[in-house]
Amino acid sequence: MILSTVRIVLPARQLIEVMGLLAPMAQRTRTERGCLDCQLHRDLLEENVLILEEKWATKVDLERHIRSEDYRQLLLIMELAKTPPEVRFDTVSGSEGFEAVARIRG
């Protein structure tokens, strides 16, 4: 699984407008082949920060998405950022849930 994270610091006057563009984009992304999840978050501790998190089944799925029109729109939105946006692609080899906490705590 590949986790894609984009963190954008926006001018205050553009935050609501950008949220209005990214929310439907995230909904469309959820329907793409290989997308396991897509969430748009607003940072509660830092004003005017949006975080877009996507989970992809394979690198091929992620690369197809990066070539999409929606991702081109995301790149244009990133140009509005006050500071260079943070973009990360993390490969996750496995994951565990609460059962791991129970196992570790005995």
C-alpha positions in Angstrom: 0.0 0.0 0.0 1.2 3.5 -0.7 0.1 6.5 1.4 0.2 9.8 -0.5 0.1 12.9 1.7 -0.2 16.5 0.5 0.0 19.3 3.1 -0.8 22.8 1.8 -0.6 26.1 3.7 -3.0 28.5 2.0 -3.7 32.3 2.3 -6.7 32.7 4.7 -8.8 34.3 2.0 -8.5 31.2 -0.2 -9.0 28.4 2.3 -12.8 28.0 1.9 -12.6 28.2 -1.9 -9.9 25.5 -2.0 -11.8 23.3 0.4 -14.7 23.6 -2.0 -12.5 22.4 -4.9 -10.7 19.6 -3.0 -13.7 18.0 -1.3 -15.4 16.8 -4.6 -12.0 15.9 -6.0 -11.5 13.6 -3.0 -14.9 12.0 -3.5 -14.0 11.3 -7.2 -10.6 9.9 -6.2 -12.3 7.4 -3.9 -14.0 5.8 -6.9 -10.7 5.4 -8.9 -9.4 1.9 -9.4 -6.9 1.1 -6.7 -7.9 3.9 -4.3 -8.3 2.4 -0.9 -9.2 5.7 0.8 -9.0 9.5 0.3 -9.6 12.0 3.0 -9.3 15.8 3.2 -8.5 17.2 6.6 -8.1 20.7 8.1 -5.3 21.1 10.6 -6.8 22.0 13.9 -3.6 23.3 15.4 -2.3 25.3 12.5 -4.6 27.8 10.7 -5.1 27.6 6.9 -3.6 24.2 6.5 -5.3 21.4 4.5 -4.0 17.9 4.3 -5.1 15.5 1.6 -4.4 11.8 2.4 -4.8 9.1 -0.2 -4.2 5.3 0.2 -3.4 3.3 -3.0 -3.2 -0.4 -3.5 -0.2 -0.3 -5.8 2.3 2.1 -7.3 0.7 1.6 -10.7 -2.6 2.8 -9.3 -1.0 5.9 -7.7 0.9 6.7 -10.9 -2.3 6.5 -13.0 -3.9 8.9 -10.5 -1.0 11.3 -10.7 -1.5 11.5 -14.5 -5.2 12.3 -14.1 -7.0 15.6 -14.7 -7.9 15.8 -11.0 -4.2 15.6 -10.0 -3.4 18.3 -12.6 -5.9 20.5 -10.8 -4.3 19.6 -7.4 -1.0 20.8 -8.8 -2.6 24.1 -9.8 -4.0 24.5 -6.3 -0.6 23.8 -4.8 0.7 26.9 -6.7 -1.6 29.0 -4.4 0.2 27.8 -1.3 2.0 30.4 0.9 4.9 28.1 1.4 6.1 25.1 -0.8 3.6 22.3 -0.2 4.7 19.1 1.4 4.2 16.0 -0.8 5.1 12.5 0.5 4.7 9.0 -0.8 5.2 6.4 1.8 5.2 2.7 1.1 3.5 0.7 3.9 4.4 -3.0 4.1 1.8 -3.9 6.6 -0.6 -2.6 9.3 -2.2 -3.8 12.5 -5.1 -2.6 14.5 -6.1 -2.5 18.1 -5.3 -6.2 18.5 -1.6 -5.2 18.4 -2.2 -2.9 21.4 -3.9 -5.7 23.3 -1.1 -8.1 22.4 1.7 -5.7 23.4 0.0 -4.6 26.6 -0.6 -8.3 27.5 
